Amino acid sequence: MAQYRRGLYTQLLLFLCSGRPRRTVGLREESCVRHWIRNLTLGCIRQLADMASSEILGSFRRFLAELVDQAVLGIRGPRCFFVLFRDNVNPHCGILGAQFSLLLWADTTGKPSFITRYRIQVDKNNPVDPAKLRSAMKTVVFNLFFLSGPMVVGVYHLTSWRGNPCGPELPTFHWALTELAIFSIIEEIMFYYSHRLFHHPSFYKHYHKQHHEWTAPIGLICIYAHPLEHVISNMLPVVMGPMVLGSHLATTSLWYCLVLWSTTISHCGYHLPFLPSPEFHDFHHLRFTNCFGVLGVLDRLHGTDSKFRQTKQYERHVLLTGLTPLNESIPDAPKKGQ
């Protein structure tokens, strides 16, 4: 606080010494005074804003550190069970549950209409087949509790060799953003090439074909996959970044939540306003031969988005900032004979 007060006083002295109004050609003294007062006021406001923002961010960071200290260091019993709950069960149940509750209702009932009108493949899943949905849910629950859970606990122990991922000292905001960027790069590389590998004929019919039973995906299908594929292609690209960097649990938990949110949207089958476009991955489920990555960078590099870029889906692959569905504002070309 003292350094900001000194900065404020310095700002005032600079204006008093060098910003005094002087008579200039064509400029009245009153204008000089107004100009000087305005600059002085803006300078003081900037100093006060810097001081306030620093105090607020500092207080928020101390608050988060106290939460981590109470939630992690004060826990009783084996910590691996806490890690399992925090990084696997809690994000999955919270994020997937919140998203699925509304989207599954729309998929199974066709209501409410203000949701279903944003469906990408209009003639599909209207409504979804209940038997097919129940079968998919069994696989999803198995992958969630018997594969993802043990992997998260294993990642925690591997990360512990690098340091203390549950320490009370939180990473800085800038370092957390840097880690998230590195996680995204690692995920893009590992997911793209493992995904293409599972599309090889030798692997596709035995493993990846199960995921592509849904040519028009819904949110639940994001972790509907053969167990081997779920471990290699779904989980490893996500957990590798935190393992390599030895990241703090706060950054790791944030990353897992972002991944779950993103992959659920990519599979949801609805291009909703103000949410990332799912057209890219929806096209992959429709055609199988394009759009293998997450960010699309490696698809552009390897030319595996060439067919996608020639379609109406590519034109609709933007952030929807209005309420008019893109399949209405950018309709498909009429089929031959119509």
Residue pairs with C-beta under 8 A, 6 or more apart in sequence:
1 51
1 55
4 47
4 50
4 51
4 54
7 47
7 50
7 51
8 44
8 47
8 48
8 51
11 43
11 44
11 46
11 47
12 40
12 43
12 44
14 43
15 36
15 39
15 40
15 43
19 36
19 39
19 40
20 36
21 29
21 32
21 33
21 35
21 36
22 32
23 29
23 32
24 32
57 173
61 170
61 173
64 170
64 250
65 168
65 169
65 170
68 166
68 168
68 170
68 249
68 250
69 168
72 79
72 82
72 166
72 168
72 249
73 166
73 168
75 82
79 156
79 166
80 153
80 156
80 157
83 152
83 153
83 156
83 249
84 149
84 152
84 153
86 249
86 253
87 152
87 156
87 249
87 252
87 253
87 256
88 144
88 148
88 149
88 152
88 256
89 145
89 149
91 253
91 256
91 257
91 260
92 144
92 148
92 260
95 257
95 260
95 261
95 264
96 219
96 220
96 260
96 264
99 219
99 261
99 264
99 265
99 268
100 219
100 220
100 264
102 115
103 115
103 218
103 219
103 268
103 269
103 270
104 218
104 219
104 220
105 111
106 112
106 115
106 116
106 270
107 125
107 127
107 128
107 133
107 218
107 269
108 127
108 128
108 130
108 133
109 127
110 116
110 126
110 127
115 270
115 272
116 126
116 270
117 325
118 270
118 271
118 272
118 273
118 325
119 125
119 126
119 269
119 270
119 327
120 216
120 269
120 270
120 271
120 278
120 279
120 282
120 313
120 327
121 215
121 216
121 269
121 282
121 286
122 327
124 215
124 216
124 269
125 216
125 218
125 269
128 218
132 213
133 218
133 220
136 214
136 220
136 221
136 224
137 220
139 210
139 224
139 225
140 220
140 223
140 224
142 227
143 223
143 224
143 225
143 227
143 230
143 234
144 223
147 227
147 230
147 231
147 235
148 223
148 230
148 235
151 231
151 235
151 239
152 239
155 239
155 242
155 243
156 165
158 243
159 165
159 242
159 243
159 246
159 247
159 252
162 246
163 246
165 246
165 247
165 248
165 249
165 252
166 248
166 249
167 248
170 248
170 250
171 179
171 247
171 248
171 250
171 251
176 250
176 251
176 254
179 241
179 245
179 247
179 251
179 255
180 251
180 254
180 255
180 258
182 241
182 245
183 238
183 241
183 242
183 245
183 255
184 294
184 295
186 237
186 240
186 241
186 244
187 237
187 238
187 240
187 241
187 259
187 294
188 237
188 293
188 294
188 295
188 297
188 298
189 237
189 298
190 236
190 237
190 240
191 233
191 237
191 293
191 294
192 292
192 293
192 294
192 298
192 299
193 298
194 232
194 233
194 236
194 237
195 233
195 292
195 293
196 292
196 304
197 203
198 204
198 207
198 208
198 229
198 232
198 233
199 208
199 288
199 289
199 292
206 226
207 225
207 226
207 228
207 229
208 225
208 226
208 229
210 224
210 225
210 226
210 229
211 221
211 224
211 225
211 226
211 229
212 285
212 288
214 221
214 224
214 285
215 285
215 286
216 269
216 282
216 285
216 286
217 267
217 268
217 269
217 281
217 282
217 285
218 267
218 268
218 269
219 264
219 265
219 267
219 268
219 269
220 267
221 267
222 260
222 263
222 264
222 266
222 267
223 230
223 234
223 263
225 233
225 234
238 255
238 256
238 259
241 247
241 255
242 251
242 252
242 255
247 255
262 276
262 294
265 275
265 276
265 278
266 276
266 278
266 280
266 281
266 282
266 294
267 278
267 281
267 282
267 285
268 278
269 278
269 282
270 278
271 277
271 278
271 279
271 316
271 320
271 325
271 326
271 327
272 320
273 320
273 321
273 322
273 323
274 319
274 320
274 321
275 319
275 320
276 319
277 316
277 317
277 318
277 319
277 320
279 313
279 314
279 316
279 317
280 291
280 296
280 305
280 308
280 317
281 291
282 313
283 290
283 291
283 308
283 311
283 313
283 314
284 290
284 291
284 292
287 307
287 308
289 304
289 307
290 299
290 304
290 305
290 306
290 307
290 308
291 299
291 304
291 305
291 308
292 298
292 299
292 304
293 299
296 305
298 304
299 305
299 308
308 314
312 330
312 331
312 332
312 333
315 330
316 326
316 327
316 330
318 326
320 326
